[in-house]
Amino acid sequence: APPAPAPPAPPAGSAPVGREVGLAQPFTWLARGLADLRRCPAPGLVHGIGAALFGLVVFRLAHEHFWILAGAFSGFLLVAPIVATGLYAISRALHHRERLSFGAAMHEAWSVWRGHDPRLVHFGVLLAFAGTGWVVTSASLVTGFAPLPVERPLDFVRHVVLHPGSWLFEIWLVFGALLAAPVFASSVVAIPLLLERRVSVLQAVLTSWRPVLASPAPLALWAALLLALTLAGMLTLLVGLVVIVPWLGHASWHAYRDLAAPAPAPATAGA
């Protein structure tokens, strides 16, 4: 069956407004994301396998330089929203129809990039710069301030995390949080919004900040869940990412659906 047509986009400039959500809403997003993955598992698993294989390649190339790996794997969280763009498209299609074949789902995912939308490309480049900046910052901190060379994961634990009298790990976390927090706030709904509506990158970023400011506690919980589940996937020798990447990708689409709503239509005269 051919893929369901995307919903019509509103006129340019009709940016959505942010919605407030309850503290427990992130768990609802996870449940909905898991339901989407169960309804259409194969395309999501393809995304997850791709992410895991990419992680293995990075590990193979830099396994003796853990100061690179620490930044690379944590930087993955910054660029993950653009990686999951195809999953957003699949969840959007599932929102409009009960079932989706593998071919139709892959068509939905591929059509996102086949259209060469410059807004998605520009936003992806910005996220890539942010991720690269964090890798460089992380590597500089670890190589410049660790008391002994950090070449293996155990070295990172001993000389950075557990070294007595050193604040390097805390400083590393603070620098990471200072970079990750604004990137998260700028992208939490931006890419799904660019996918679904004709708004500019700046409008998408500003819209993404509104629900973060309106519901800081639920969005902080959502960020913590994304971090914890991604870390769990990495700690399983990346095998867990096969399921966790598509699960979180689908869940992020439902977060967008709850957090960003169309701007109210103006009242007609005499109404």
PAZAPA-4460 file (N, C-alpha, C; in steps of 0.05 Angstrom, whole numbers, plus 32768, in hexadecimal, padded with zeros to 4 digits):
% residues 271
    n_x    n_y    n_z   ca_x   ca_y   ca_z    c_x    c_y    c_z   seq   type   mol
   8011   7FE8   8000   8000   8000   8000   8011   8019   8000     1      A     A
   800A   802E   7FF1   801A   8046   7FF1   801A   8053   800C     2      P     A
   802F   8062   8013   802F   8070   802D   801A   8085   802F     3      P     A
   8011   8089   8047   7FFC   809E   804B   8008   80B9   8046     4      A     A
   7FF9   80CB   8039   8003   80E6   8034   8006   80F5   804E     5      P     A
   801B   8105   804E   8020   8116   8066   800A   812A   8069     6      A     A
   8004   8132   8082   7FEF   8146   8086   7FF7   8160   8079     7      P     A
   7FE4   816F   806F   7FEB   8189   8062   7FF9   819C   8075     8      P     A
   800E   81A9   806C   801C   81BB   807D   800E   81D6   807E     9      A     A
   800D   81E3   8094   8001   81FD   8096   8012   8212   8088    10      P     A
   8007   822A   8084   8017   823F   8077   8031   8245   8086    11      P     A
   8045   824D   8078   805E   8255   8085   8059   826B   8099    12      A     A
   8066   8269   80B0   8063   827D   80C4   804F   8276   80DA    13      G     A
   803E   8261   80D6   802B   8259   80EA   8039   8246   80FE    14      S     A
   804C   8250   810D   805C   823F   811F   804A   8235   8136    15      A     A
   804D   821C   813E   803E   8212   8154   8045   8220   816E    16      P     A
   8034   821C   8182   803A   8226   819C   8041   820F   81AE    17      V     A
   8050   8213   81C3   8057   81FE   81D5   8041   81F7   81E8    18      G     A
   8040   81DE   81F0   802C   81D4   8203   803A   81CC   821D    19      R     A
   802C   81D0   8233   8035   81C5   824D   802D   81A8   824F    20      E     A
   803D   8198   825C   8037   817B   8260   803C   8175   827D    21      V     A
   8030   815E   8286   8034   8155   82A1   804F   8147   82A5    22      G     A
   8057   8144   82BD   8071   8138   82C4   8073   811C   82BA    23      L     A
   805E   810C   82B9   805F   80F0   82B1   805C   80ED   8293    24      A     A
   8058   8102   8284   8054   80FF   8267   806A   80F2   8258    25      Q     A
   8084   80F6   8260   8099   80E7   8251   8096   80C9   8251    26      P     A
   808A   80BE   8266   8086   80A1   8266   8070   8099   8252    27      F     A
   805D   80AB   824E   8049   80A6   8239   8056   80A7   821D    28      T     A
   8069   80B9   8219   8077   80B9   81FF   8086   80A0   81FB    29      W     A
   8093   8095   8210   80A1   807C   820D   808E   8065   8206    30      L     A
   8077   8065   8213   8063   8050   820D   8059   8052   81F0    31      A     A
   8053   806A   81E7   804A   806E   81CB   8060   8067   81B7    32      R     A
   8079   806E   81BE   808F   8067   81AC   8093   8049   81AA    33      G     A
   8090   803B   81C0   8092   801E   81C0   807C   8012   81AF    34      L     A
   8064   801E   81B1   804D   8014   81A2   8053   8017   8184    35      A     A
   805E   802E   817C   8065   8032   815F   8079   801D   8156    36      D     A
   808D   8019   8167   80A2   8005   8160   8096   7FE9   815C    37      L     A
   8083   7FE2   816D   8077   7FC8   816B   8065   7FC6   8152    38      R     A
   8058   7FDC   814B   8047   7FDC   8133   8056   7FDA   8119    39      R     A
   806E   7FE6   8119   807F   7FE6   8101   809C   7FE3   8109    40      C     A
   80A4   7FCB   8111   80BE   7FC7   811D   80D6   7FC8   8109    41      P     A
   80D3   7FBD   80F1   80EA   7FB8   80E0   80F9   7FD2   80D9    42      A     A
   80EB   7FE7   80D0   80FA   8000   80C9   8108   800C   80E1    43      P     A
   80FC   800B   80F8   8109   8015   8110   8122   8005   8117    44      G     A
   8120   7FEB   8114   8137   7FDA   811A   814E   7FDF   8106    45      L     A
   8147   7FE6   80EE   815B   7FED   80DA   816A   8006   80E3    46      V     A
   815B   801A   80ED   8168   8032   80F8   817A   802B   8110    47      H     A
   816F   8019   8122   817F   8012   8139   8198   8003   8133    48      G     A
   8196   7FF0   8120   81AE   7FE1   8117   81C3   7FF4   810B    49      I     A
   81B9   8007   80FB   81CC   801B   80EF   81DA   802B   8104    50      G     A
   81CB   8033   8119   81D8   8043   812F   81EC   8032   813E    51      A     A
   81E5   8018   8144   81F8   8007   8152   8211   8001   8142    52      A     A
   820D   7FFC   8128   8225   7FF7   8116   8237   8010   8115    53      L     A
   822B   8027   8113   823B   8040   8112   824B   8042   812C    54      F     A
   823E   803C   8143   824C   803D   815D   8263   8029   815E    55      G     A
   825F   8012   8152   8274   7FFE   8152   828C   8008   8141    56      L     A
   8286   8015   812A   829B   8020   8119   82AB   8035   8129    57      V     A
   829D   8047   8137   82AA   805B   8146   82BC   804E   815C    58      V     A
   82B1   803A   8169   82C0   802D   817E   82D9   801F   8173    59      F     A
   82D6   8013   815B   82EC   8005   814F   8302   8019   8147    60      R     A
   82FB   8030   813D   830E   8043   8134   831D   8052   814B    61      L     A
   830F   8054   8162   831A   8064   8178   831B   8054   8192    62      A     A
   831C   803A   8191   831A   802A   81AA   8332   802E   81BC    63      H     A
   8348   8038   81B2   835F   803D   81C3   8361   805A   81CB    64      E     A
   834E   806A   81C4   834D   8086   81CB   8332   808C   81D7    65      H     A
   832E   8083   81F0   8313   8086   81FC   830C   80A3   8200    66      F     A
   831F   80B5   8200   8319   80D2   8203   8309   80DB   81EB    67      W     A
   830C   80CE   81D4   82FB   80D4   81BC   82E0   80C6   81C0    68      I     A
   82E0   80AD   81C8   82C7   809E   81CA   82B4   80AB   81DE    69      L     A
   82BF   80B4   81F5   82AD   80C1   8209   829E   80D8   81FD    70      A     A
   82AB   80E9   81ED   829E   80FF   81E1   828C   80F6   81CA    71      G     A
   8295   80E3   81BA   8285   80DA   81A3   826B   80CD   81AB    72      A     A
   826C   80BC   81BF   8253   80AE   81C7   8240   80C1   81D6    73      F     A
   824B   80D3   81E6   8239   80E6   81F3   822F   80FB   81DF    74      S     A
   8240   8101   81CB   8237   8114   81B6   8222   8108   81A5    75      G     A
   821F   80EE   81A5   8209   80E1   8195   81EE   80EC   819D    76      F     A
   81EB   80F2   81B7   81D2   80FC   81C1   81CA   8117   81B4    77      L     A
   81DF   8126   81AC   81D9   8140   81A0   81CF   813E   8184    78      L     A
   81DA   812B   8175   81D2   8128   8159   81BC   8113   8155    79      V     A
   81B4   8105   816A   81A0   80F0   8168   8185   80FA   815B    80      A     A
   817C   8113   8162   8162   811B   8155   8162   811B   8137    81      P     A
   8178   8122   812A   8179   8121   810D   817B   8105   8103    82      I     A
   8188   80F3   8112   818A   80D7   810B   816F   80CA   810A    83      V     A
   815D   80D3   811C   8143   80C7   811F   812E   80D3   810D    84      A     A
   8135   80E4   80FA   8122   80F2   80EA   8110   80DE   80DA    85      T     A
   811C   80C9   80D0   810C   80B5   80C1   80F7   80A7   80D4    86      G     A
   80FE   80A4   80ED   80EC   8097   8100   80D4   80AA   8106    87      L     A
   80DA   80C4   8106   80C4   80D7   810A   80B0   80D5   80F3    88      Y     A
   80BB   80D2   80DA   80A9   80CF   80C3   8098   80B6   80C5    89      A     A
   80A4   80A0   80CF   8095   8087   80D1   807F   808B   80E6    90      I     A
   8085   8097   80FD   8071   809B   8112   805B   80AE   8107    91      S     A
   8062   80C2   80F7   804E   80D3   80EC   803B   80C3   80DA    92      R     A
   8046   80B1   80CA   8035   80A0   80B8   8023   808E   80C9    93      A     A
   802F   8082   80DE   801F   8071   80EF   8008   8080   80FD    94      L     A
   800C   809A   8102   7FF7   80AA   810E   7FDE   80AB   80FC    95      H     A
   7FE2   80A8   80E2   7FCC   80AB   80CF   7FC2   8091   80C4    96      H     A
   7FCF   807B   80CB   7FC5   8061   80C2   7FCC   804B   80D6    97      R     A
   7FBD   8036   80D7   7FC1   8021   80EB   7FDA   8011   80E6    98      E     A
   7FDF   800A   80CD   7FF6   7FF9   80C6   8006   8005   80B0    99      R     A
   8020   7FFD   80B0   8032   8008   809C   8045   7FF1   8095   100      L     A
   8046   7FEB   807B   8058   7FD6   8072   8075   7FDF   8074   101      S     A
   8088   7FCC   8073   80A4   7FD3   8074   80AC   7FE6   805D   102      F     A
   80A3   7FDF   8045   80A9   7FF0   802E   809E   800C   8031   103      G     A
   8085   800E   803A   8079   8029   803D   8087   8038   8053   104      A     A
   808E   802B   8069   809C   8038   807F   80B7   8043   8076   105      A     A
   80C6   8032   8068   80E0   803B   805E   80DD   8052   804A   106      M     A
   80C8   8051   803A   80C3   8067   8028   80BE   8081   8037   107      H     A
   80AF   807F   804D   80AA   8097   805D   80C5   80A2   8069   108      E     A
   80D5   808F   8073   80EF   8098   807F   8101   80A4   806A   109      A     A
   8103   8097   8053   8115   80A0   803E   810C   80BA   8032   110      W     A
   80F2   80BE   8030   80E7   80D6   8022   80EF   80EF   8031   111      S     A
   80F4   80ED   804B   80FC   8104   805A   8116   8111   804E   112      V     A
   8129   8100   8047   8142   8109   803D   8142   810C   801F   113      W     A
   8131   80FC   8011   8130   80FD   7FF4   8127   8119   7FEB   114      R     A
   8117   8126   7FFC   810D   8141   7FF4   8122   8157   7FF7   115      G     A
   8139   8150   8003   814F   8164   8006   8145   817D   8013   116      H     A
   8136   817A   8029   812C   8192   8037   8144   81A1   8043   117      D     A
   8149   81B9   803A   8161   81C7   8044   815F   81CE   8062   118      P     A
   8147   81D0   806D   8144   81D6   8089   814F   81BF   809A   119      R     A
   8148   81A6   8093   8152   818F   80A1   8170   818D   809E   120      L     A
   817A   8193   8087   8197   8192   8082   81A5   81A6   8094   121      V     A
   819B   81BF   8094   81A7   81D4   80A4   81A7   81CD   80C2   122      H     A
   8190   81C3   80CB   818E   81BC   80E7   81A1   81A4   80EE   123      F     A
   81A3   8191   80DB   81B5   817B   80E0   81D2   8184   80E1   124      G     A
   81DA   8198   80D0   81F5   81A3   80D1   81FA   81B0   80EC   125      V     A
   81E6   81BF   80F6   81EA   81CC   8110   81EE   81B8   8126   126      L     A
   81DE   81A2   8126   81E2   818E   813A   81FD   8180   8137   127      L     A
   8206   817C   811E   8220   8170   811A   8236   8181   8125   128      A     A
   8234   819B   8121   8247   81AE   812C   8247   81AC   814B   129      F     A
   822F   81AB   8157   822E   81A9   8174   823A   818F   817E   130      A     A
   8234   8179   8170   8240   815F   8178   825F   815F   8175   131      G     A
   8268   816B   815F   8285   816C   815B   8292   817E   8170   132      T     A
   8285   8194   8176   8290   81A6   818B   8293   8198   81A5   133      G     A
   827F   8187   81AC   8281   8179   81C5   8297   8164   81C5   134      W     A
   829A   8156   81AE   82B0   8142   81AC   82CA   814F   81B1   135      V     A
   82CF   8166   81A4   82E8   8175   81A7   82EC   817E   81C4   136      V     A
   82D6   8189   81CF   82D7   8193   81EB   82DD   817C   81FE   137      T     A
   82CF   8166   81FB   82D3   814F   820C   82F0   8144   820A   138      S     A
   82F9   8142   81F2   8314   8137   81EE   8329   814A   81FA   139      A     A
   8325   8164   81F7   8337   8178   8202   8338   8176   8221   140      S     A
   8321   8173   822D   8320   8171   824A   832E   8158   8254   141      L     A
   8328   8142   8248   8333   8128   8251   8351   8127   824C   142      V     A
   835A   812E   8234   8377   812C   822F   8387   8142   823D   143      T     A
   837B   8159   8241   8389   816F   824D   838B   816F   826B   144      G     A
   8377   8162   8278   8376   8164   8296   8376   8149   82A4   145      F     A
   8373   8133   8296   8375   8119   82A3   8391   8115   82AD   146      A     A
   8395   810A   82C6   83AF   8107   82D1   83C0   80F2   82C2   147      P     A
   83B3   80DF   82B5   83C1   80CA   82A6   83B3   80C6   828B   148      L     A
   83C0   80BB   8277   83B3   80B8   825D   839A   80A7   825F   149      P     A
   8386   80AE   8250   836C   80A0   824F   836A   8093   8233   150      V     A
   836D   8079   8233   836D   806A   8219   8357   8055   8219   151      E     A
   834E   804C   8230   833A   8037   8231   8324   803F   8244   152      R     A
   830C   8032   8242   82F6   803A   8254   82FE   8039   8271   153      P     A
   830E   8025   8279   8316   8022   8295   8328   803A   829D   154      L     A
   8338   8044   828A   8348   805C   8290   8336   8074   8295   155      D     A
   8321   8077   8286   830E   808D   828A   8301   808C   82A6   156      F     A
   82FA   8073   82AE   82EE   8070   82C8   8302   8076   82DE   157      V     A
   831A   806C   82DB   832F   8070   82F0   8339   808D   82F2   158      R     A
   8340   8098   82DB   834E   80B1   82DB   833D   80CA   82D8   159      H     A
   8324   80C5   82D0   8311   80DC   82CD   82FA   80DA   82E1   160      V     A
   82ED   80C4   82E1   82D5   80C1   82F2   82DC   80BE   8310   161      V     A
   82EF   80AD   8316   82F5   80A6   8332   830F   80B1   833D   162      L     A
   831C   80C1   832E   8336   80CB   8338   8332   80DC   8351   163      H     A
   8340   80D6   8367   833C   80E5   8380   8348   8102   837D   164      P     A
   8338   8115   8387   8342   8130   8387   833F   813F   836C   165      G     A
   8334   8132   8358   8330   813E   833E   8313   8144   8339   166      S     A
   830E   815C   832E   82F3   8164   8326   82EF   8162   8308   167      W     A
   8300   8153   82FB   82FF   8152   82DD   82E4   8146   82D4   168      L     A
   82DB   8131   82E1   82C2   8124   82D7   82AB   8137   82DB   169      F     A
   82AA   8145   82F2   8294   8158   82F7   8295   816F   82E3   170      E     A
   82AD   8179   82DD   82B0   818E   82C9   82A7   8184   82AD   171      I     A
   82AF   816B   82A7   82A7   815F   828D   8288   815E   828B   172      W     A
   827B   8156   82A1   825E   8154   82A1   8251   8170   829E   173      L     A
   825D   8184   82AC   8252   819F   82AA   8254   81AA   828E   174      V     A
   826B   81A6   8282   826E   81B0   8266   825B   81A2   8254   175      F     A
   8258   8187   8257   8245   8179   8247   8228   8182   824A   176      G     A
   8221   8187   8263   8205   8191   8269   8201   81AD   825D   177      A     A
   8215   81BE   825F   8212   81D9   8254   820E   81D9   8236   178      L     A
   821A   81C6   8229   8216   81C3   820C   81FC   81B5   8205   179      L     A
   81F7   819F   8214   81E0   818E   820D   81C5   819B   8213   180      A     A
   81C4   81AA   8229   81AA   81B6   8231   819E   81C8   821B   181      A     A
   81AD   81DC   8211   81A1   81ED   81FC   819C   81DE   81E2   182      P     A
   81AD   81CA   81DC   81A8   81BA   81C3   818F   81AA   81C6   183      V     A
   818B   819E   81DE   8172   818F   81E3   815A   81A1   81E1   184      F     A
   815B   81B8   81EE   8144   81CA   81ED   813E   81D4   81D1   185      A     A
   8153   81D7   81C1   814F   81E1   81A5   8145   81CB   8192   186      S     A
   8148   81B2   8199   8142   819D   8186   812C   8189   8190   187      S     A
   8122   818D   81A8   810F   8179   81B3   80F6   8175   81A1   188      V     A
   80ED   818B   8194   80D7   8188   8181   80DE   8194   8166   189      V     A
   80F6   819F   8162   80FC   81AE   814A   80FC   819D   8131   190      A     A
   8109   8186   8132   810B   8176   8119   80F0   816A   8111   191      I     A
   80E0   815E   8124   80C5   8155   811C   80B4   816C   8112   192      P     A
   80B8   8184   811D   80A9   819B   8114   80B1   81A3   80F8   193      L     A
   80CB   81A3   80F2   80D4   81A9   80D6   80CA   8194   80C3   194      L     A
   80C7   817B   80CC   80BE   8166   80BB   80A1   8169   80B4   195      L     A
   8091   8173   80C7   8074   8174   80C3   8069   818F   80B9   196      E     A
   8077   81A4   80BF   806C   81BF   80B9   8080   81D1   80AB   197      R     A
   8076   81E3   809C   8087   81F6   808D   808E   820E   809F   198      R     A
   80A1   820A   80B0   80AB   821F   80C1   80C9   8221   80BD   199      V     A
   80D5   8237   80C4   80F2   823A   80C1   8100   822C   80D8   200      S     A
   811A   8229   80D4   812A   821D   80E9   8129   822D   8103   201      V     A
   812A   8248   8100   8128   8259   8118   810D   8256   8126   202      L     A
   80F8   8255   8117   80DD   8251   8123   80DC   8236   8131   203      Q     A
   80E8   8221   8125   80E7   8207   8131   80F7   8207   814C   204      A     A
   810E   8214   814C   811E   8215   8164   8110   8224   817A   205      V     A
   8105   823C   8173   80F6   824B   8187   80DE   823C   8192   206      L     A
   80D0   822E   8180   80B9   821E   8189   80C2   8208   819B   207      T     A
   80DA   81FC   8196   80E4   81E7   81A7   80EA   81F0   81C3   208      S     A
   80F2   8209   81C6   80F9   8214   81E0   80DF   8218   81F1   209      W     A
   80C9   821E   81E4   80B1   8226   81F3   80A7   8210   8206   210      R     A
   80A3   81F7   81FD   809B   81E2   8210   80B0   81DC   8225   211      P     A
   80C9   81E0   821F   80DE   81DC   8233   80DB   81F0   8249   212      V     A
   80D6   8209   8242   80D2   821E   8256   80B8   821B   8265   213      L     A
   80A3   8210   8256   8089   820D   8263   8088   81F5   8275   214      A     A
   8096   81E0   826E   8096   81C7   827E   80B2   81BE   8284   215      S     A
   80C1   81CD   8294   80DE   81C5   8297   80E2   81AA   82A5   216      P     A
   80D1   81A4   82B9   80D5   818A   82C7   80D0   8172   82B5   217      A     A
   80B8   8171   82A7   80B4   815A   8295   80C9   8158   827F   218      P     A
   80D3   816F   8274   80E7   816D   825F   8102   8166   826A   219      L     A
   8108   816D   8283   8121   8164   828F   811F   8146   8294   220      A     A
   8108   813C   829C   8105   811F   829F   8108   8111   8284   221      L     A
   80FD   811D   826F   80FF   8111   8254   811C   8110   824B   222      W     A
   812B   8125   8250   8147   8125   8249   8156   810F   8259   223      A     A
   814F   810C   8273   815D   80F8   8283   8156   80DC   8279   224      A     A
   813D   80D7   8271   8136   80BD   8266   8144   80B7   824C   225      L     A
   8146   80CB   823B   8155   80C8   8222   8172   80C0   8227   226      L     A
   817E   80CF   823A   819A   80CA   8241   819D   80AE   824E   227      L     A
   818C   80A7   8261   818F   808D   826F   818B   8076   825C   228      A     A
   8177   8077   824B   8172   8061   8239   8187   805E   8224   229      L     A
   8191   8075   821A   81A7   8074   8206   81C0   8068   8213   230      T     A
   81C6   8071   822B   81DD   8066   823A   81DA   8048   823E   231      L     A
   81C2   803F   8245   81BD   8022   8249   81C2   8013   822F   232      A     A
   81BA   801F   8218   81BF   8012   81FE   81DD   8010   81F9   233      G     A
   81EC   8024   8200   8209   8024   81FB   8217   8010   820E   234      M     A
   820D   800D   8226   821A   7FFB   823A   8215   7FDE   8233   235      L     A
   8203   7FD8   8221   81FE   7FBC   8218   820F   7FB6   81FF   236      T     A
   8227   7FC3   81FD   8238   7FC0   81E6   822A   7FC9   81CD   237      L     A
   8219   7FDD   81D0   820A   7FEA   81BA   81F3   7FD9   81AF   238      L     A
   81F0   7FC0   81B9   81DA   7FAF   81AF   81BF   7FBB   81B6   239      V     A
   81BD   7FC7   81CE   81A3   7FD2   81D6   819A   7FE9   81C5   240      G     A
   81AD   7FF6   81B7   81A5   800D   81A5   8194   8004   818E   241      L     A
   8195   7FEA   8187   8185   7FE0   8171   8167   7FE5   8177   242      V     A
   815F   7FE2   8190   8143   7FE7   8198   813F   8003   81A3   243      V     A
   8153   800D   81B2   814F   8026   81C0   814E   803E   81AD   244      I     A
   815F   803E   8198   815E   8054   8185   8143   8057   8178   245      V     A
   8137   8042   816C   811D   8047   8160   8107   804C   8175   246      P     A
   8109   8040   818C   80F6   8045   81A2   80F5   8063   81A9   247      W     A
   810D   806E   81AE   810E   808A   81B5   8108   809C   819E   248      L     A
   810E   8094   8186   8107   80A4   816E   80E9   80A7   816C   249      G     A
   80DB   8090   816D   80BD   8091   816C   80B2   80A1   8184   250      H     A
   80BD   809C   819B   80B3   80AA   81B3   80B7   80C9   81B0   251      A     A
   80CC   80D1   81A3   80D2   80EE   81A0   80BD   80FA   818D   252      S     A
   80B3   80EB   817A   809D   80F6   8169   8084   80FB   817A   253      W     A
   807E   80E9   818C   8066   80ED   819D   806B   8104   81B1   254      H     A
   8084   8108   81B9   808A   811F   81CA   8084   8139   81BA   255      A     A
   808C   8139   81A1   8086   8151   8190   8068   8155   818E   256      Y     A
   8059   813F   818A   803C   8142   8187   802F   814E   81A0   257      R     A
   8039   8148   81B7   802E   8153   81CF   8038   816E   81D6   258      D     A
   8051   8174   81CE   805D   818D   81D6   8058   81A5   81C3   259      L     A
   8053   819F   81AA   804F   81B4   8196   8034   81B1   8189   260      A     A
   8024   81C7   818A   8009   81C6   817F   8008   81DD   816A   261      A     A
   7FF6   81DA   8156   7FF3   81F0   8142   7FEA   820A   8150   262      P     A
   7FF3   8220   8145   7FEA   8239   8150   7FCC   823C   814C   263      A     A
   7FBE   8247   815F   7FA1   824A   815C   7F9A   825B   8143   264      P     A
   7F86   8252   8135   7F7D   8261   811E   7F71   827B   8126   265      A     A
   7F76   8291   8118   7F6A   82AB   8120   7F4C   82AA   811D   266      P     A
   7F3F   82B8   8130   7F22   82B8   8130   7F18   82C8   8118   267      A     A
   7F03   82BE   810B   7EF7   82CB   80F4   7EE6   82E2   80FE   268      T     A
   7EE3   82F6   80ED   7ED3   830D   80F4   7EB7   8305   80F9   269      A     A
   7EAC   8310   810E   7E8F   830B   8114   7E8B   82F0   8122   270      G     A
   7EA0   82E1   8128   7E9D   82C7   8135   7E96   82CB   8152   271      A     A
***
